Amino acid sequence: MNSFKKILITAAIISGNYAFSQHTVVINDLPASYSSQQYEFRGSWAIKSDDMNNSYIINGSQIMNNTNTLSNDLGIEVYFVPTQSKYSIKELPNKLNKETVLGKIEGNRTSFNNVRIQFSQKEMEHLTPGSYNTVLVLRDLKTKEIKNYNVLNNTFRFVDEQFRLVDETSTNYLLNGEKADNTLSNIYSTVKSSISLAYVPNQKVLAGEWKLDVDFATLTVNIDGTNNSIQNRTQKDTNNLKLLVYFSETPAAEYATVEGYELLNVDIKPISKGSELRNPVIKTNITKPIPSGEYYPILVLTEADENGDYKVKSAIRFAEKYTL
């Protein structure tokens, strides 16, 4: 996978590691590779509940190899550590009975993106009632050397005969500040595609001034604008809508077909006839790593047809160029 850089805007690098004072768990006896940050947790790392399946999902933005060599196979171990405690990194308690194998990763700031670890409520039944923080340990599976760790901000607390997540932080996208279902697909793979911009204008429209900020340092995307809206100018309710951020390999001309990669998409609820979704603000994480190259971003509104296929209805081309 690739490491990314945005050339037009200098973005601060946000690490997934925080000062000890921000956690109720203190980790001692850290390995030398931690102090030098040879392997780095970056971006957003958090747990969310999957209530339908009585389980939890850890979503993480990025693990970067800051060395100049190919790694051995790497894996992530999950520990549930009592809050208000202090432990040696080598003696963490309550290891989850599963290991996420990431594989090898090239050096020179190449990264694993969008790590996902799922576990069930049942896998926590052996824990003594109390409060726990979740600690992730990155380990070299060949040498068994610990490369780094990350204490997640979420806390599990035993309430009503089961463990519940406290202060849950979701990596689902936010639409106007509210949580919404994240329907991004192909989390670990990205396929080159083409998209036709020969849409029918002035029916379902991205109106006003839109702003797109893609930050590859933190793997985040912000979409907002000034007096912007998604307008349904017809006298019929729309079908389901999707808003896409598409990275074209060439500058997009009107009505052209371009090739590139879909960076992300988010679901937009149907809009009633003659109405609009005003000033939408969308914040989400990038879940689809794309190859190195030069790209021109396009914001694309699509609508499902009677067969469930999504067709382009409106598009906005941005002047910025991204080099990855």
Secondary structure, 3 states (H helix, E strand, C coil): CCCCCCCCCCCCCCECCCCHHHCCEEEECCCHHHHCCCEEEEEEEEEEEEHHHCEEEEEEEEEEECCCCCCCCEEEEEEEEECCEEEECCCCCCEEEEEEEEECCCCCCEEEEEEEEEEEHHHHCCCCCCEEEEEEEEEECCCCCEEEEEEEEEEEEEECCEEEEECCCCCCCEECCEECCCCCCCCCCCCCEEEECCCCCCCEEEEEEEEEEEECCCCEEEEEEEEEEEEECCCCCCCCEEEEEEEECCCCCCCCEEEEEEEEEEEECCCCCCCEEECCCEEEECCCCCCCCEEEEEEEEEEECCCCCEEEEEEEECCCCEEC
